Amino acid sequence: MPNVTLAIPEGLHEKMKKHSEIRWSEVVRKSISEKIEDLEVMDKLTKRSKLTQADVDEVARKINRGVFEELSKR
């Protein structure tokens, strides 16, 4: 199995050391695996899309604006 090295902030490392019972490499492996699964689903959904990156950016802006406006009402 290949090894991957990653850098984390010192404060986070200190918190991790307080929970030595956790297999942190397994936590990271699972997180990466879940992210890859999400990306594969997105790839399947967008495979035949004719949207350009500009279209996607505009939709994202509209969604973000709508979410912000909705949360501002609360």
C-alpha positions as CSV (number, residue, x, y, z in Angstrom):
1,M,0.0,0.0,0.0
2,P,1.4,3.4,-0.9
3,N,2.2,5.9,1.9
4,V,1.1,9.5,1.8
5,T,2.7,12.2,4.0
6,L,0.6,15.1,5.1
7,A,1.2,18.3,7.1
8,I,-1.2,19.4,9.8
9,P,-1.1,22.4,12.1
10,E,0.7,21.9,15.4
11,G,-2.5,22.6,17.4
12,L,-4.4,20.0,15.6
13,H,-1.6,17.5,16.1
14,E,-1.6,18.2,19.9
15,K,-5.4,17.5,20.0
16,M,-4.9,14.3,18.0
17,K,-2.2,13.1,20.5
18,K,-4.8,13.4,23.3
19,H,-6.7,10.7,21.5
20,S,-4.1,8.1,20.9
21,E,-6.7,5.4,20.9
22,I,-7.9,6.6,17.5
23,R,-6.3,5.2,14.4
24,W,-5.8,8.5,12.6
25,S,-4.5,6.9,9.4
26,E,-7.8,5.0,9.2
27,V,-9.8,8.2,9.7
28,V,-7.9,9.9,6.9
29,R,-8.2,6.8,4.6
30,K,-12.0,6.8,5.2
31,S,-12.3,10.5,4.5
32,I,-10.4,10.3,1.3
33,S,-12.4,7.3,0.2
34,E,-15.7,9.1,0.8
35,K,-14.5,12.2,-1.0
36,I,-13.4,10.0,-4.0
37,E,-16.9,8.4,-4.0
38,D,-18.5,11.8,-4.1
39,L,-16.3,12.9,-6.9
40,E,-17.1,9.8,-8.9
41,V,-20.8,10.5,-8.5
42,M,-20.3,14.1,-9.6
43,D,-18.3,12.9,-12.6
44,K,-21.1,10.6,-13.7
45,L,-23.7,13.3,-13.2
46,T,-21.8,15.9,-15.2
47,K,-20.3,13.6,-17.9
48,R,-22.8,14.7,-20.5
49,S,-23.3,18.2,-19.3
50,K,-22.9,21.0,-21.8
51,L,-22.4,23.6,-19.0
52,T,-19.2,25.6,-19.2
53,Q,-17.2,26.5,-16.1
54,A,-18.6,30.0,-16.3
55,D,-22.2,28.5,-16.2
56,V,-21.3,26.5,-13.2
57,D,-19.7,29.5,-11.4
58,E,-22.9,31.6,-12.1
59,V,-25.2,28.9,-10.7
60,A,-23.0,28.6,-7.7
61,R,-23.1,32.3,-7.1
62,K,-26.9,32.3,-7.4
63,I,-27.1,29.4,-4.9
64,N,-24.8,31.1,-2.5
65,R,-26.7,34.4,-2.8
66,G,-30.0,32.6,-2.1
67,V,-28.6,30.8,0.9
68,F,-27.1,34.0,2.3
69,E,-30.4,35.8,1.8
70,E,-32.4,33.0,3.4
71,L,-30.1,32.8,6.4
72,S,-30.1,36.6,6.8
73,K,-33.9,36.5,7.4
74,R,-33.5,34.3,10.5
